[in-house]
Amino acid sequence: MFWRRAVLAGTRVARSGTGSGGWLLGKAFRMGNSMSSSSLEKPGTAPADQIQETISDNCVVIFSKTSCSYCTMAKELFHGMDINYKVVELDMLEYGSQFQDALYKMTGERTVPRIFVNGTFIGGATDTHRLHKEGKLLPLVHQCYLKKRNKNFSDSKMSVI
């Protein structure tokens, strides 16, 4: 039941495990796989606005369909790298075709997956794998986490004053 609700909400269920870690600016970081809730299909809000909000709230967003093998390949790449990502399963949304139309206007194609990292569209599964092989994908993800970390640090300093 929980899994079904998570899939319907366009989320990724957490898996347990150690995962990989690394060093960034002298601080340890761990990028794990966690569950997030979907903010899509808000009544009265345009699909493009909801997509933009989801992209800006998450470092990695994959717009996917449950039956798509390329989508599975993309999700497995991020999963294998132990990176948090938000999945929006368009075929599980009541108005998924409207979201896909909005993604077409934003990216120039209707195909899935449509993958965004650090607020930027990076392509589909093949493009994402190519970036990974070239060593360019992880720096894009790290850049986003740094930006969010610095923003949170700035916000906490401001609240102390």
CNS distance restraints for C-alpha pairs under 8 A (distance, minus, plus):
assign (resid   1 and name CA) (resid   5 and name CA) 6.33 0.50 0.50
assign (resid   2 and name CA) (resid   6 and name CA) 6.18 0.50 0.50
assign (resid   3 and name CA) (resid   7 and name CA) 6.18 0.50 0.50
assign (resid   3 and name CA) (resid  13 and name CA) 7.20 0.50 0.50
assign (resid   4 and name CA) (resid   8 and name CA) 6.12 0.50 0.50
assign (resid   5 and name CA) (resid   9 and name CA) 6.08 0.50 0.50
assign (resid   6 and name CA) (resid  10 and name CA) 6.31 0.50 0.50
assign (resid   6 and name CA) (resid  11 and name CA) 5.22 0.50 0.50
assign (resid   6 and name CA) (resid  12 and name CA) 6.76 0.50 0.50
assign (resid   6 and name CA) (resid  13 and name CA) 6.72 0.50 0.50
assign (resid   6 and name CA) (resid  37 and name CA) 7.90 0.50 0.50
assign (resid   7 and name CA) (resid  11 and name CA) 5.69 0.50 0.50
assign (resid   7 and name CA) (resid  12 and name CA) 7.14 0.50 0.50
assign (resid   7 and name CA) (resid  89 and name CA) 7.39 0.50 0.50
assign (resid   7 and name CA) (resid  92 and name CA) 7.42 0.50 0.50
assign (resid   8 and name CA) (resid  89 and name CA) 7.73 0.50 0.50
assign (resid   8 and name CA) (resid  92 and name CA) 5.54 0.50 0.50
assign (resid   8 and name CA) (resid  93 and name CA) 7.06 0.50 0.50
assign (resid   9 and name CA) (resid  37 and name CA) 6.56 0.50 0.50
assign (resid   9 and name CA) (resid  38 and name CA) 5.37 0.50 0.50
assign (resid   9 and name CA) (resid  88 and name CA) 7.85 0.50 0.50
assign (resid   9 and name CA) (resid  92 and name CA) 7.83 0.50 0.50
assign (resid   9 and name CA) (resid  93 and name CA) 7.88 0.50 0.50
assign (resid  10 and name CA) (resid  37 and name CA) 7.32 0.50 0.50
assign (resid  10 and name CA) (resid  38 and name CA) 5.74 0.50 0.50
assign (resid  10 and name CA) (resid  86 and name CA) 7.96 0.50 0.50
assign (resid  10 and name CA) (resid  87 and name CA) 5.73 0.50 0.50
assign (resid  10 and name CA) (resid  88 and name CA) 4.40 0.50 0.50
assign (resid  10 and name CA) (resid  89 and name CA) 5.08 0.50 0.50
assign (resid  10 and name CA) (resid  90 and name CA) 7.83 0.50 0.50
assign (resid  10 and name CA) (resid  92 and name CA) 7.28 0.50 0.50
assign (resid  10 and name CA) (resid  93 and name CA) 7.89 0.50 0.50
assign (resid  11 and name CA) (resid  35 and name CA) 6.14 0.50 0.50
assign (resid  11 and name CA) (resid  36 and name CA) 5.62 0.50 0.50
assign (resid  11 and name CA) (resid  37 and name CA) 5.87 0.50 0.50
assign (resid  11 and name CA) (resid  38 and name CA) 6.36 0.50 0.50
assign (resid  11 and name CA) (resid  86 and name CA) 6.41 0.50 0.50
assign (resid  11 and name CA) (resid  87 and name CA) 5.50 0.50 0.50
assign (resid  11 and name CA) (resid  88 and name CA) 6.58 0.50 0.50
assign (resid  11 and name CA) (resid  89 and name CA) 7.95 0.50 0.50
assign (resid  12 and name CA) (resid  34 and name CA) 6.93 0.50 0.50
assign (resid  12 and name CA) (resid  35 and name CA) 5.17 0.50 0.50
assign (resid  12 and name CA) (resid  36 and name CA) 6.75 0.50 0.50
assign (resid  12 and name CA) (resid  85 and name CA) 7.84 0.50 0.50
assign (resid  12 and name CA) (resid  86 and name CA) 6.76 0.50 0.50
assign (resid  12 and name CA) (resid  87 and name CA) 6.21 0.50 0.50
assign (resid  13 and name CA) (resid  33 and name CA) 7.96 0.50 0.50
assign (resid  13 and name CA) (resid  34 and name CA) 6.48 0.50 0.50
assign (resid  13 and name CA) (resid  35 and name CA) 4.92 0.50 0.50
assign (resid  13 and name CA) (resid  36 and name CA) 7.99 0.50 0.50
assign (resid  14 and name CA) (resid  33 and name CA) 5.53 0.50 0.50
assign (resid  14 and name CA) (resid  34 and name CA) 4.54 0.50 0.50
assign (resid  14 and name CA) (resid  35 and name CA) 5.31 0.50 0.50
assign (resid  15 and name CA) (resid  33 and name CA) 6.64 0.50 0.50
assign (resid  15 and name CA) (resid  34 and name CA) 7.45 0.50 0.50
assign (resid  19 and name CA) (resid  30 and name CA) 7.67 0.50 0.50
assign (resid  19 and name CA) (resid  31 and name CA) 7.67 0.50 0.50
assign (resid  19 and name CA) (resid  32 and name CA) 6.44 0.50 0.50
assign (resid  19 and name CA) (resid  82 and name CA) 5.73 0.50 0.50
assign (resid  20 and name CA) (resid  30 and name CA) 6.61 0.50 0.50
assign (resid  20 and name CA) (resid  31 and name CA) 7.22 0.50 0.50
assign (resid  20 and name CA) (resid  32 and name CA) 7.88 0.50 0.50
assign (resid  20 and name CA) (resid  81 and name CA) 7.36 0.50 0.50
assign (resid  20 and name CA) (resid  82 and name CA) 6.24 0.50 0.50
assign (resid  21 and name CA) (resid  28 and name CA) 7.19 0.50 0.50
assign (resid  21 and name CA) (resid  29 and name CA) 5.95 0.50 0.50
assign (resid  21 and name CA) (resid  30 and name CA) 4.67 0.50 0.50
assign (resid  21 and name CA) (resid  31 and name CA) 6.84 0.50 0.50
assign (resid  22 and name CA) (resid  28 and name CA) 5.93 0.50 0.50
assign (resid  22 and name CA) (resid  29 and name CA) 5.79 0.50 0.50
assign (resid  22 and name CA) (resid  30 and name CA) 6.70 0.50 0.50
assign (resid  23 and name CA) (resid  27 and name CA) 5.68 0.50 0.50
assign (resid  23 and name CA) (resid  28 and name CA) 4.76 0.50 0.50
assign (resid  23 and name CA) (resid  29 and name CA) 6.17 0.50 0.50
assign (resid  24 and name CA) (resid  28 and name CA) 6.33 0.50 0.50
assign (resid  24 and name CA) (resid  29 and name CA) 6.85 0.50 0.50
assign (resid  31 and name CA) (resid  82 and name CA) 5.71 0.50 0.50
assign (resid  31 and name CA) (resid  83 and name CA) 4.87 0.50 0.50
assign (resid  31 and name CA) (resid  84 and name CA) 6.12 0.50 0.50
assign (resid  32 and name CA) (resid  82 and name CA) 5.00 0.50 0.50
assign (resid  32 and name CA) (resid  83 and name CA) 5.31 0.50 0.50
assign (resid  32 and name CA) (resid  84 and name CA) 5.43 0.50 0.50
assign (resid  33 and name CA) (resid  79 and name CA) 6.93 0.50 0.50
assign (resid  33 and name CA) (resid  82 and name CA) 6.06 0.50 0.50
assign (resid  33 and name CA) (resid  83 and name CA) 5.94 0.50 0.50
assign (resid  33 and name CA) (resid  84 and name CA) 4.57 0.50 0.50
assign (resid  33 and name CA) (resid  85 and name CA) 7.11 0.50 0.50
assign (resid  34 and name CA) (resid  84 and name CA) 6.08 0.50 0.50
assign (resid  34 and name CA) (resid  85 and name CA) 7.80 0.50 0.50
assign (resid  36 and name CA) (resid  86 and name CA) 6.75 0.50 0.50
assign (resid  38 and name CA) (resid  88 and name CA) 7.45 0.50 0.50
assign (resid  39 and name CA) (resid  50 and name CA) 7.30 0.50 0.50
assign (resid  39 and name CA) (resid  54 and name CA) 7.01 0.50 0.50
assign (resid  40 and name CA) (resid  47 and name CA) 7.78 0.50 0.50
assign (resid  40 and name CA) (resid  50 and name CA) 5.83 0.50 0.50
assign (resid  40 and name CA) (resid  51 and name CA) 7.34 0.50 0.50
assign (resid  40 and name CA) (resid  54 and name CA) 7.71 0.50 0.50
assign (resid  41 and name CA) (resid  45 and name CA) 7.70 0.50 0.50
assign (resid  41 and name CA) (resid  47 and name CA) 7.27 0.50 0.50
assign (resid  41 and name CA) (resid  50 and name CA) 7.41 0.50 0.50
assign (resid  41 and name CA) (resid  93 and name CA) 7.58 0.50 0.50
assign (resid  41 and name CA) (resid  94 and name CA) 7.90 0.50 0.50
assign (resid  41 and name CA) (resid  95 and name CA) 7.22 0.50 0.50
assign (resid  42 and name CA) (resid  50 and name CA) 7.50 0.50 0.50
assign (resid  45 and name CA) (resid  49 and name CA) 6.69 0.50 0.50
assign (resid  45 and name CA) (resid  50 and name CA) 6.73 0.50 0.50
assign (resid  46 and name CA) (resid  50 and name CA) 6.41 0.50 0.50
assign (resid  47 and name CA) (resid  51 and name CA) 6.06 0.50 0.50
assign (resid  47 and name CA) (resid  98 and name CA) 6.77 0.50 0.50
assign (resid  47 and name CA) (resid  99 and name CA) 5.42 0.50 0.50
assign (resid  47 and name CA) (resid 102 and name CA) 6.43 0.50 0.50
assign (resid  48 and name CA) (resid  52 and name CA) 6.14 0.50 0.50
assign (resid  48 and name CA) (resid  99 and name CA) 7.10 0.50 0.50
assign (resid  48 and name CA) (resid 102 and name CA) 5.41 0.50 0.50
assign (resid  48 and name CA) (resid 103 and name CA) 7.40 0.50 0.50
assign (resid  49 and name CA) (resid  53 and name CA) 6.16 0.50 0.50
assign (resid  50 and name CA) (resid  54 and name CA) 6.23 0.50 0.50
assign (resid  51 and name CA) (resid  55 and name CA) 6.16 0.50 0.50
assign (resid  51 and name CA) (resid  99 and name CA) 7.63 0.50 0.50
assign (resid  52 and name CA) (resid  56 and name CA) 6.11 0.50 0.50
assign (resid  53 and name CA) (resid  57 and name CA) 6.09 0.50 0.50
assign (resid  54 and name CA) (resid  58 and name CA) 6.30 0.50 0.50
assign (resid  54 and name CA) (resid  61 and name CA) 7.58 0.50 0.50
assign (resid  55 and name CA) (resid  59 and name CA) 7.24 0.50 0.50
assign (resid  55 and name CA) (resid  60 and name CA) 7.46 0.50 0.50
assign (resid  55 and name CA) (resid  61 and name CA) 6.19 0.50 0.50
assign (resid  55 and name CA) (resid 116 and name CA) 6.85 0.50 0.50
assign (resid  55 and name CA) (resid 118 and name CA) 7.84 0.50 0.50
assign (resid  55 and name CA) (resid 119 and name CA) 5.56 0.50 0.50
assign (resid  56 and name CA) (resid 118 and name CA) 7.67 0.50 0.50
assign (resid  56 and name CA) (resid 119 and name CA) 5.70 0.50 0.50
assign (resid  58 and name CA) (resid  85 and name CA) 7.23 0.50 0.50
assign (resid  58 and name CA) (resid  86 and name CA) 6.76 0.50 0.50
assign (resid  58 and name CA) (resid 118 and name CA) 7.58 0.50 0.50
assign (resid  58 and name CA) (resid 119 and name CA) 7.95 0.50 0.50
assign (resid  59 and name CA) (resid  84 and name CA) 7.93 0.50 0.50
assign (resid  59 and name CA) (resid  85 and name CA) 7.00 0.50 0.50
assign (resid  59 and name CA) (resid 116 and name CA) 7.82 0.50 0.50
assign (resid  59 and name CA) (resid 117 and name CA) 5.57 0.50 0.50
assign (resid  59 and name CA) (resid 118 and name CA) 4.87 0.50 0.50
assign (resid  59 and name CA) (resid 119 and name CA) 6.93 0.50 0.50
assign (resid  59 and name CA) (resid 141 and name CA) 6.59 0.50 0.50
assign (resid  59 and name CA) (resid 144 and name CA) 5.71 0.50 0.50
assign (resid  59 and name CA) (resid 145 and name CA) 6.95 0.50 0.50
assign (resid  60 and name CA) (resid  84 and name CA) 7.07 0.50 0.50
assign (resid  60 and name CA) (resid  85 and name CA) 4.75 0.50 0.50
assign (resid  60 and name CA) (resid  86 and name CA) 6.13 0.50 0.50
assign (resid  60 and name CA) (resid 115 and name CA) 7.37 0.50 0.50
assign (resid  60 and name CA) (resid 116 and name CA) 5.73 0.50 0.50
assign (resid  60 and name CA) (resid 117 and name CA) 4.61 0.50 0.50
assign (resid  60 and name CA) (resid 118 and name CA) 6.52 0.50 0.50
assign (resid  60 and name CA) (resid 119 and name CA) 7.94 0.50 0.50
assign (resid  60 and name CA) (resid 141 and name CA) 7.32 0.50 0.50
assign (resid  61 and name CA) (resid  85 and name CA) 5.68 0.50 0.50
assign (resid  61 and name CA) (resid  86 and name CA) 4.65 0.50 0.50
assign (resid  61 and name CA) (resid  87 and name CA) 5.86 0.50 0.50
assign (resid  61 and name CA) (resid  88 and name CA) 7.53 0.50 0.50
assign (resid  61 and name CA) (resid 115 and name CA) 5.81 0.50 0.50
assign (resid  61 and name CA) (resid 116 and name CA) 5.20 0.50 0.50
assign (resid  61 and name CA) (resid 117 and name CA) 6.64 0.50 0.50
assign (resid  62 and name CA) (resid  71 and name CA) 7.97 0.50 0.50
assign (resid  62 and name CA) (resid  75 and name CA) 7.65 0.50 0.50
assign (resid  62 and name CA) (resid  85 and name CA) 7.25 0.50 0.50
assign (resid  62 and name CA) (resid  86 and name CA) 6.15 0.50 0.50
assign (resid  62 and name CA) (resid  87 and name CA) 4.83 0.50 0.50
assign (resid  62 and name CA) (resid  88 and name CA) 6.24 0.50 0.50
assign (resid  62 and name CA) (resid 113 and name CA) 6.27 0.50 0.50
assign (resid  62 and name CA) (resid 114 and name CA) 5.87 0.50 0.50
assign (resid  62 and name CA) (resid 115 and name CA) 4.62 0.50 0.50
assign (resid  62 and name CA) (resid 116 and name CA) 6.55 0.50 0.50
assign (resid  63 and name CA) (resid  87 and name CA) 5.96 0.50 0.50
assign (resid  63 and name CA) (resid  88 and name CA) 4.83 0.50 0.50
assign (resid  63 and name CA) (resid  89 and name CA) 6.18 0.50 0.50
assign (resid  63 and name CA) (resid  90 and name CA) 6.70 0.50 0.50
assign (resid  63 and name CA) (resid 112 and name CA) 6.59 0.50 0.50
assign (resid  63 and name CA) (resid 113 and name CA) 5.41 0.50 0.50
assign (resid  63 and name CA) (resid 114 and name CA) 5.08 0.50 0.50
assign (resid  63 and name CA) (resid 115 and name CA) 6.34 0.50 0.50
assign (resid  64 and name CA) (resid  68 and name CA) 7.33 0.50 0.50
assign (resid  64 and name CA) (resid  71 and name CA) 5.59 0.50 0.50
assign (resid  64 and name CA) (resid  87 and name CA) 6.73 0.50 0.50
assign (resid  64 and name CA) (resid  88 and name CA) 5.87 0.50 0.50
assign (resid  64 and name CA) (resid  89 and name CA) 4.79 0.50 0.50
assign (resid  64 and name CA) (resid  90 and name CA) 5.92 0.50 0.50
assign (resid  64 and name CA) (resid  91 and name CA) 7.91 0.50 0.50
assign (resid  64 and name CA) (resid 112 and name CA) 5.52 0.50 0.50
assign (resid  64 and name CA) (resid 113 and name CA) 4.81 0.50 0.50
assign (resid  64 and name CA) (resid 114 and name CA) 6.93 0.50 0.50
assign (resid  65 and name CA) (resid  71 and name CA) 6.72 0.50 0.50
assign (resid  65 and name CA) (resid  88 and name CA) 7.93 0.50 0.50
assign (resid  65 and name CA) (resid  89 and name CA) 4.89 0.50 0.50
assign (resid  65 and name CA) (resid  90 and name CA) 5.48 0.50 0.50
assign (resid  65 and name CA) (resid  91 and name CA) 5.40 0.50 0.50
assign (resid  65 and name CA) (resid  92 and name CA) 7.75 0.50 0.50
assign (resid  65 and name CA) (resid 112 and name CA) 6.94 0.50 0.50
assign (resid  65 and name CA) (resid 113 and name CA) 7.43 0.50 0.50
assign (resid  66 and name CA) (resid  71 and name CA) 7.62 0.50 0.50
assign (resid  66 and name CA) (resid  72 and name CA) 7.84 0.50 0.50
assign (resid  66 and name CA) (resid  89 and name CA) 6.22 0.50 0.50
assign (resid  66 and name CA) (resid  91 and name CA) 6.84 0.50 0.50
assign (resid  66 and name CA) (resid  92 and name CA) 7.92 0.50 0.50
assign (resid  68 and name CA) (resid  72 and name CA) 6.43 0.50 0.50
assign (resid  68 and name CA) (resid 112 and name CA) 7.57 0.50 0.50
assign (resid  69 and name CA) (resid  73 and name CA) 6.19 0.50 0.50
assign (resid  70 and name CA) (resid  74 and name CA) 6.27 0.50 0.50
assign (resid  70 and name CA) (resid 112 and name CA) 7.54 0.50 0.50
assign (resid  70 and name CA) (resid 113 and name CA) 6.78 0.50 0.50
assign (resid  70 and name CA) (resid 124 and name CA) 7.99 0.50 0.50
assign (resid  70 and name CA) (resid 125 and name CA) 5.76 0.50 0.50
assign (resid  70 and name CA) (resid 126 and name CA) 7.98 0.50 0.50
assign (resid  71 and name CA) (resid  75 and name CA) 6.19 0.50 0.50
assign (resid  71 and name CA) (resid 112 and name CA) 6.58 0.50 0.50
assign (resid  71 and name CA) (resid 113 and name CA) 5.08 0.50 0.50
assign (resid  71 and name CA) (resid 125 and name CA) 6.64 0.50 0.50
assign (resid  72 and name CA) (resid  76 and name CA) 6.04 0.50 0.50
assign (resid  73 and name CA) (resid  77 and name CA) 6.30 0.50 0.50
assign (resid  73 and name CA) (resid 125 and name CA) 6.66 0.50 0.50
assign (resid  74 and name CA) (resid  78 and name CA) 6.65 0.50 0.50
assign (resid  74 and name CA) (resid 113 and name CA) 7.54 0.50 0.50
assign (resid  74 and name CA) (resid 124 and name CA) 7.85 0.50 0.50
assign (resid  74 and name CA) (resid 125 and name CA) 5.01 0.50 0.50
assign (resid  74 and name CA) (resid 128 and name CA) 7.25 0.50 0.50
assign (resid  74 and name CA) (resid 129 and name CA) 7.61 0.50 0.50
assign (resid  75 and name CA) (resid  79 and name CA) 5.98 0.50 0.50
assign (resid  76 and name CA) (resid  80 and name CA) 5.79 0.50 0.50
assign (resid  77 and name CA) (resid  81 and name CA) 6.29 0.50 0.50
assign (resid  77 and name CA) (resid 129 and name CA) 7.58 0.50 0.50
assign (resid  78 and name CA) (resid  82 and name CA) 6.17 0.50 0.50
assign (resid  78 and name CA) (resid  83 and name CA) 5.42 0.50 0.50
assign (resid  78 and name CA) (resid  84 and name CA) 7.47 0.50 0.50
assign (resid  78 and name CA) (resid  85 and name CA) 7.29 0.50 0.50
assign (resid  79 and name CA) (resid  83 and name CA) 6.09 0.50 0.50
assign (resid  79 and name CA) (resid  84 and name CA) 7.67 0.50 0.50
assign (resid  89 and name CA) (resid  93 and name CA) 6.94 0.50 0.50
assign (resid  90 and name CA) (resid  96 and name CA) 4.56 0.50 0.50
assign (resid  90 and name CA) (resid  97 and name CA) 7.23 0.50 0.50
assign (resid  90 and name CA) (resid  99 and name CA) 7.28 0.50 0.50
assign (resid  90 and name CA) (resid 100 and name CA) 7.23 0.50 0.50
assign (resid  91 and name CA) (resid  96 and name CA) 5.79 0.50 0.50
assign (resid  91 and name CA) (resid  97 and name CA) 7.88 0.50 0.50
assign (resid  92 and name CA) (resid  96 and name CA) 7.05 0.50 0.50
assign (resid  95 and name CA) (resid  99 and name CA) 6.65 0.50 0.50
assign (resid  96 and name CA) (resid 100 and name CA) 6.14 0.50 0.50
assign (resid  97 and name CA) (resid 101 and name CA) 6.11 0.50 0.50
assign (resid  98 and name CA) (resid 102 and name CA) 6.27 0.50 0.50
assign (resid  99 and name CA) (resid 103 and name CA) 6.19 0.50 0.50
assign (resid 100 and name CA) (resid 104 and name CA) 6.16 0.50 0.50
assign (resid 100 and name CA) (resid 110 and name CA) 6.16 0.50 0.50
assign (resid 101 and name CA) (resid 105 and name CA) 6.47 0.50 0.50
assign (resid 101 and name CA) (resid 110 and name CA) 6.83 0.50 0.50
assign (resid 102 and name CA) (resid 106 and name CA) 6.31 0.50 0.50
assign (resid 103 and name CA) (resid 107 and name CA) 5.87 0.50 0.50
assign (resid 103 and name CA) (resid 108 and name CA) 7.68 0.50 0.50
assign (resid 103 and name CA) (resid 109 and name CA) 7.41 0.50 0.50
assign (resid 103 and name CA) (resid 110 and name CA) 6.74 0.50 0.50
assign (resid 103 and name CA) (resid 114 and name CA) 7.69 0.50 0.50
assign (resid 104 and name CA) (resid 108 and name CA) 4.94 0.50 0.50
assign (resid 104 and name CA) (resid 109 and name CA) 4.70 0.50 0.50
assign (resid 104 and name CA) (resid 110 and name CA) 4.79 0.50 0.50
assign (resid 105 and name CA) (resid 109 and name CA) 7.61 0.50 0.50
assign (resid 107 and name CA) (resid 121 and name CA) 7.17 0.50 0.50
assign (resid 112 and name CA) (resid 124 and name CA) 6.63 0.50 0.50
assign (resid 113 and name CA) (resid 123 and name CA) 7.87 0.50 0.50
assign (resid 113 and name CA) (resid 124 and name CA) 5.15 0.50 0.50
assign (resid 113 and name CA) (resid 125 and name CA) 6.35 0.50 0.50
assign (resid 114 and name CA) (resid 121 and name CA) 7.37 0.50 0.50
assign (resid 114 and name CA) (resid 122 and name CA) 7.92 0.50 0.50
assign (resid 114 and name CA) (resid 123 and name CA) 5.93 0.50 0.50
assign (resid 114 and name CA) (resid 124 and name CA) 5.27 0.50 0.50
assign (resid 115 and name CA) (resid 121 and name CA) 5.89 0.50 0.50
assign (resid 115 and name CA) (resid 122 and name CA) 5.85 0.50 0.50
assign (resid 115 and name CA) (resid 123 and name CA) 5.63 0.50 0.50
assign (resid 115 and name CA) (resid 124 and name CA) 5.88 0.50 0.50
assign (resid 115 and name CA) (resid 125 and name CA) 7.73 0.50 0.50
assign (resid 115 and name CA) (resid 128 and name CA) 7.80 0.50 0.50
assign (resid 116 and name CA) (resid 120 and name CA) 5.16 0.50 0.50
assign (resid 116 and name CA) (resid 121 and name CA) 4.28 0.50 0.50
assign (resid 116 and name CA) (resid 122 and name CA) 5.65 0.50 0.50
assign (resid 116 and name CA) (resid 123 and name CA) 7.48 0.50 0.50
assign (resid 117 and name CA) (resid 121 and name CA) 6.48 0.50 0.50
assign (resid 117 and name CA) (resid 122 and name CA) 6.66 0.50 0.50
assign (resid 117 and name CA) (resid 140 and name CA) 6.72 0.50 0.50
assign (resid 117 and name CA) (resid 141 and name CA) 6.37 0.50 0.50
assign (resid 117 and name CA) (resid 144 and name CA) 7.73 0.50 0.50
assign (resid 118 and name CA) (resid 140 and name CA) 6.64 0.50 0.50
assign (resid 118 and name CA) (resid 141 and name CA) 6.44 0.50 0.50
assign (resid 118 and name CA) (resid 143 and name CA) 7.28 0.50 0.50
assign (resid 118 and name CA) (resid 144 and name CA) 4.97 0.50 0.50
assign (resid 122 and name CA) (resid 127 and name CA) 6.94 0.50 0.50
assign (resid 122 and name CA) (resid 128 and name CA) 6.71 0.50 0.50
assign (resid 123 and name CA) (resid 127 and name CA) 5.36 0.50 0.50
assign (resid 123 and name CA) (resid 128 and name CA) 6.46 0.50 0.50
assign (resid 124 and name CA) (resid 128 and name CA) 6.13 0.50 0.50
assign (resid 125 and name CA) (resid 129 and name CA) 6.14 0.50 0.50
assign (resid 126 and name CA) (resid 130 and name CA) 6.16 0.50 0.50
assign (resid 127 and name CA) (resid 131 and name CA) 6.24 0.50 0.50
assign (resid 128 and name CA) (resid 132 and name CA) 6.22 0.50 0.50
assign (resid 128 and name CA) (resid 137 and name CA) 7.20 0.50 0.50
assign (resid 129 and name CA) (resid 133 and name CA) 6.16 0.50 0.50
assign (resid 130 and name CA) (resid 134 and name CA) 6.17 0.50 0.50
assign (resid 131 and name CA) (resid 135 and name CA) 6.23 0.50 0.50
assign (resid 131 and name CA) (resid 136 and name CA) 5.08 0.50 0.50
assign (resid 131 and name CA) (resid 137 and name CA) 5.15 0.50 0.50
assign (resid 132 and name CA) (resid 136 and name CA) 5.78 0.50 0.50
assign (resid 132 and name CA) (resid 137 and name CA) 4.79 0.50 0.50
assign (resid 132 and name CA) (resid 138 and name CA) 7.00 0.50 0.50
assign (resid 135 and name CA) (resid 139 and name CA) 7.65 0.50 0.50
assign (resid 136 and name CA) (resid 140 and name CA) 6.64 0.50 0.50
assign (resid 137 and name CA) (resid 141 and name CA) 6.52 0.50 0.50
assign (resid 138 and name CA) (resid 142 and name CA) 6.07 0.50 0.50
assign (resid 139 and name CA) (resid 143 and name CA) 5.98 0.50 0.50
assign (resid 140 and name CA) (resid 144 and name CA) 6.58 0.50 0.50
assign (resid 141 and name CA) (resid 145 and name CA) 6.49 0.50 0.50
assign (resid 142 and name CA) (resid 146 and name CA) 6.07 0.50 0.50
assign (resid 143 and name CA) (resid 147 and name CA) 6.16 0.50 0.50
assign (resid 144 and name CA) (resid 148 and name CA) 6.19 0.50 0.50
assign (resid 145 and name CA) (resid 149 and name CA) 5.93 0.50 0.50
assign (resid 146 and name CA) (resid 150 and name CA) 5.99 0.50 0.50
assign (resid 147 and name CA) (resid 151 and name CA) 6.10 0.50 0.50
assign (resid 148 and name CA) (resid 152 and name CA) 6.10 0.50 0.50
assign (resid 149 and name CA) (resid 153 and name CA) 6.12 0.50 0.50
assign (resid 150 and name CA) (resid 154 and name CA) 6.06 0.50 0.50
assign (resid 151 and name CA) (resid 155 and name CA) 6.03 0.50 0.50
assign (resid 152 and name CA) (resid 156 and name CA) 6.09 0.50 0.50
assign (resid 153 and name CA) (resid 157 and name CA) 6.23 0.50 0.50
assign (resid 154 and name CA) (resid 158 and name CA) 6.20 0.50 0.50
assign (resid 155 and name CA) (resid 159 and name CA) 6.32 0.50 0.50
assign (resid 156 and name CA) (resid 160 and name CA) 6.45 0.50 0.50
assign (resid 157 and name CA) (resid 161 and name CA) 6.69 0.50 0.50
